[in-house]
């Protein structure tokens, strides 16, 4: 409800806020929790993949499927390229270590 005063423009009504009294017994009574409200609150806190079966926006389409498409096989050399230590890598590792030590000593 808007009040109109002759010497001012339209203004919202004046609202007074009254805080509760922490030591009053009727303010601190335990209330039973509304189960429907709690389920709605917990449902809104879930991530989108648990709330919906399909993405709701185009931004959600990227990363929606988080399960791997194929099973992981670490012995398959076509998909796993492990590091191998050779003579040249051993030599360069020692050379870099010597260079770092000489720089740190100065």
Secondary structure, DSSP 4 states (H G I P E B T S, - for coil): -EE--TTS--EEPP-------TT-TTTS------HHHHHHHHHHTS-HHHH-SS-SSHHHHTT---S-SS---TT-TTT-------HHHHHHHHHHHHHHHHHHH-
